[in-house]
Amino acid sequence: MNRVGIPRSLFYYYYKDLWIDFFDSLNIPYIISPNTNKNIMSRGETVANDEMCLSLKNYLGHIDYLKDKCDYILVPRIRNFKNNNQTCTNFWAIYDIVKNLFNVNILNYNIDLEKKQTLKKGLFKIGKELNKNNHQIKKAYKYAITKEKKRIKQNHIINQNKLKSKKKKILIVGHPYNLYDELIGKDIIKYLIKNNIEIIYSDKFDSKITNPLSKKISKDLYFKYSKDNLGAIAYSEKDINGVIFISSFPCAPDSLANELAMRKIKLPYLNLVIDNNSSFTGLETRLESFLDMIGGKLND
């Protein structure tokens, strides 16, 4: 039976649980690349060009890791969610980038709501390519999407409740593929938890609420995930003590959206841009200073 490779980067941090439930329901074997490490990042840097952001280099490193370990690699293309909610151009181009750089079989689907290409249609497409019938795919999709909606709702509740915490509260603004990646953002999260900070995550609010609120910071922004992030600031600003921006160099949407936010918000903030040469030692010094500024208690 064909085995599907799932890169632990970019889209993984939006859809991992949904994909896993879908494949499990269809009894499709899969392999997920390991947590990002220096070897995987180095693999990506070797095949990438200099203009690519660190997150894209990371993704290509995971592709390189999987290329000889599976029959297909899952590489979706996500373009837009309608209503001026575009994604980064890398999300549009990733299929072509992988196709041109690697000799692998790609399992692909598109999300382009302006052309009525939906997640549901995409999962039916790959189910068909993996030789499953309509009944099996429909059952698997219903199972996966039901569980996904429950998870998302639970995350919203947890994040919302954190705003009532008596601890010092910091909103972490960033994309999940940076925030939760082992090599890019995980040490920052661990440091804040160690120092008794209540972390509020910009990606774990209901985007139906936060996305429109981004207009308080910028009326012209059209990147979907940037609008979600900026809207999270507008939504939570009265309940938090500060904001930490985490992005990868040189992310074009973040360089625009985060700069807009930093010019307009009236909260203490720290801007962390992670690149190939970043070390946690340098970041730790800046984090320590920021926590000291907002009155956070530092643990030795």
C-alpha positions in Angstrom: 0.0 0.0 0.0 1.2 3.5 -0.9 2.7 5.5 2.0 2.3 9.2 2.2 5.0 11.5 3.5 3.9 14.6 5.6 6.5 17.3 6.0 6.5 18.7 9.6 6.5 22.3 8.4 4.3 25.1 7.0 0.9 23.5 6.2 1.4 20.8 8.8 0.8 23.2 11.6 -2.6 24.1 10.2 -3.9 20.8 9.1 -1.9 18.0 10.8 -4.7 16.6 13.0 -7.2 16.7 10.1 -4.8 14.9 7.8 -4.0 12.2 10.3 -7.6 11.6 11.1 -8.5 11.5 7.4 -5.6 9.0 6.5 -6.3 6.9 9.6 -10.0 6.6 8.7 -9.0 5.4 5.2 -6.3 3.1 6.5 -3.6 4.9 4.5 -0.1 4.6 5.9 1.9 7.8 6.3 5.2 9.0 7.7 5.7 12.4 9.3 9.1 13.9 9.2 10.8 14.4 12.6 11.0 17.7 14.6 13.1 20.2 12.9 16.8 19.9 13.8 20.0 21.5 12.4 20.4 18.7 9.9 16.9 19.2 8.4 17.4 22.9 8.2 20.8 22.4 6.6 19.2 20.2 4.0 16.7 22.9 3.1 19.4 25.6 3.0 21.3 23.4 0.5 18.5 23.2 -2.0 16.9 26.6 -1.5 17.9 29.9 -3.0 19.0 32.9 -0.9 15.8 34.8 -1.3 13.6 32.2 0.3 12.5 32.8 3.9 13.7 30.6 6.7 10.3 28.8 7.0 10.4 27.8 3.3 14.0 26.6 3.6 12.8 24.6 6.6 9.9 23.1 4.6 12.3 22.0 1.8 14.5 20.4 4.4 11.6 18.2 5.5 10.8 17.3 1.9 14.5 16.3 1.4 14.3 14.1 4.5 11.1 12.3 3.2 12.0 12.0 -0.4 13.3 8.4 -0.3 11.1 7.2 2.6 7.6 7.2 1.1 5.7 6.8 -2.2 4.0 10.2 -2.2 4.7 13.5 -0.4 1.6 15.6 0.5 2.1 19.2 -0.9 -1.1 21.3 -0.9 -1.3 24.6 -2.6 -3.2 27.2 -0.6 -4.0 30.5 -2.5 -6.9 32.3 -0.9 -9.9 32.2 1.4 -11.9 34.9 -0.6 -12.7 38.4 0.5 -9.1 39.8 0.2 -7.8 36.9 2.3 -4.8 35.9 0.2 -1.9 33.7 1.4 1.8 34.3 1.0 3.0 33.7 -2.5 5.2 30.8 -1.3 1.9 29.0 -0.4 0.9 29.4 -4.0 4.2 28.4 -5.5 5.2 25.5 -3.2 3.9 22.8 -5.5 6.0 24.1 -8.4 9.1 24.7 -6.2 9.0 21.1 -4.9 8.3 19.7 -8.3 11.3 21.5 -9.8 13.7 20.8 -6.9 12.9 17.1 -6.1 12.2 13.9 -8.0 9.2 12.8 -5.9 5.6 11.9 -6.4 3.5 14.7 -5.2 0.0 14.3 -3.6 -1.5 17.7 -4.3 -4.7 19.6 -3.8 -5.6 23.3 -4.1 -7.5 25.7 -1.8 -8.6 28.6 -3.8 -12.1 29.7 -2.7 -12.3 32.4 -5.4 -12.3 29.4 -7.9 -14.5 27.3 -5.6 -11.6 24.9 -4.8 -12.3 23.9 -1.3 -10.6 21.7 1.4 -13.4 19.2 1.0 -12.9 18.9 -2.8 -9.1 18.6 -2.2 -9.4 15.7 0.3 -11.8 13.9 -2.1 -9.2 14.4 -4.9 -6.4 12.8 -2.9 -8.6 10.1 -1.6 -9.4 9.1 -5.2 -5.7 9.2 -6.2 -5.1 6.8 -3.3 -7.7 4.4 -4.8 -10.5 4.9 -2.3 -14.2 5.1 -3.3 -16.6 7.9 -2.7 -18.3 6.2 0.2 -15.0 5.7 2.0 -13.8 9.2 1.4 -17.1 10.8 2.4 -17.0 8.8 5.7 -13.4 9.7 6.3 -13.9 13.4 5.6 -16.9 13.6 7.9 -15.0 11.9 10.7 -11.9 14.1 10.3 -13.7 17.4 9.9 -16.0 16.8 12.9 -13.0 16.1 15.1 -11.2 19.1 13.7 -14.1 21.5 14.5 -14.2 20.3 18.1 -10.4 20.8 18.4 -10.6 24.3 17.0 -13.5 25.2 19.3 -11.6 23.9 22.3 -8.5 25.8 21.4 -10.5 29.0 21.1 -12.0 28.4 24.6 -8.6 27.7 26.2 -7.0 30.8 24.6 -10.0 33.0 25.6 -9.9 31.8 29.2 -6.2 32.6 29.4 -7.1 36.3 29.0 -8.6 36.1 32.6 -5.3 34.8 34.1 -3.8 36.6 37.1 -0.3 36.0 35.6 1.6 38.4 33.3 0.0 37.8 29.9 1.9 38.1 26.6 0.3 37.7 23.2 2.6 35.8 20.9 2.0 37.0 17.3 3.3 34.7 14.6 2.5 31.9 12.2 2.1 28.4 13.8 4.8 27.0 11.5 7.2 29.3 13.3 5.8 29.4 16.8 5.6 25.6 17.3 8.6 24.6 15.2 11.3 22.9 17.4 14.1 25.0 15.9 12.4 28.3 15.2 10.0 29.2 18.0 9.8 26.4 20.5 12.6 27.5 22.8 11.0 31.0 23.1 7.7 29.4 24.2 9.6 27.2 26.7 11.4 30.2 28.1 8.2 32.1 28.7 6.5 29.2 30.3 9.5 28.7 32.6 9.2 32.3 33.7 5.5 31.9 34.6 4.1 33.9 31.7 0.6 33.2 30.5 1.0 32.8 26.8 -1.9 33.9 24.5 -1.5 32.6 20.9 -2.6 34.8 18.0 -3.5 31.8 15.9 -5.8 30.3 18.5 -8.6 32.8 18.5 -11.7 32.5 16.2 -10.5 34.1 13.0 -14.1 35.0 12.1 -13.8 37.5 15.0 -10.1 38.5 14.7 -9.9 38.8 11.0 -12.3 41.8 10.7 -10.8 43.4 13.7 -7.5 43.8 11.8 -9.0 46.9 10.2 -8.4 48.7 13.4 -4.7 48.5 12.6 -4.8 48.4 8.7 -7.8 48.7 6.4 -5.8 47.7 3.3 -4.1 44.5 4.5 -5.0 41.5 2.3 -2.9 38.6 3.7 -5.3 36.3 5.5 -3.0 35.0 8.2 -1.6 38.5 8.8 -5.1 39.9 9.3 -5.8 37.1 11.8 -2.7 38.0 13.7 -3.3 41.7 13.8 -6.9 41.2 14.7 -5.8 39.1 17.7 -3.9 42.2 18.9 -6.9 44.4 18.6 -9.1 41.7 20.3 -6.9 41.1 23.3 -5.0 44.4 23.8 -7.0 45.4 26.9 -6.2 42.2 28.7 -2.5 41.6 28.0 0.7 43.1 29.3 2.7 42.9 26.1 3.2 41.5 22.6 6.0 39.4 21.2 6.2 39.2 17.4 8.0 36.1 16.0 8.8 35.8 12.3 11.3 34.2 10.0 13.6 36.3 7.8 12.8 37.6 5.3 9.0 37.1 5.4 7.4 39.8 3.3 3.9 39.7 4.8 5.3 39.8 8.3 7.7 42.6 7.5 4.7 44.7 6.4 2.0 43.6 8.8 4.2 43.6 12.0 5.6 47.0 11.2 2.1 48.4 10.8 1.2 46.9 14.2 4.3 48.1 16.0 3.6 51.7 14.9 0.1 51.7 16.1 -0.2 49.6 19.3 0.2 51.2 22.7 1.6 48.1 24.4 5.2 47.0 25.2 6.4 44.8 22.3 9.4 42.7 21.3 10.1 41.9 17.6 12.0 38.7 17.1 13.1 37.9 13.5 14.7 34.5 13.3 17.3 33.8 10.6 19.8 31.1 9.7 22.3 32.5 12.2 20.0 33.1 15.2 20.9 31.4 18.5 18.7 31.1 21.5 21.5 32.7 23.7 21.0 36.0 21.9 17.2 35.7 22.0 17.2 34.9 25.7 18.9 38.1 26.5 16.3 40.1 24.7 13.5 38.1 26.2 14.9 38.6 29.7 15.0 42.4 29.2 11.4 42.4 27.8 10.1 40.4 30.8 11.9 42.8 33.2 10.3 45.7 31.4 6.8 44.5 31.8 7.4 43.4 35.4 7.6 39.6 34.8 9.2 37.4 37.4 12.4 35.7 36.1 13.3 32.2 37.2 17.0 31.4 37.6 
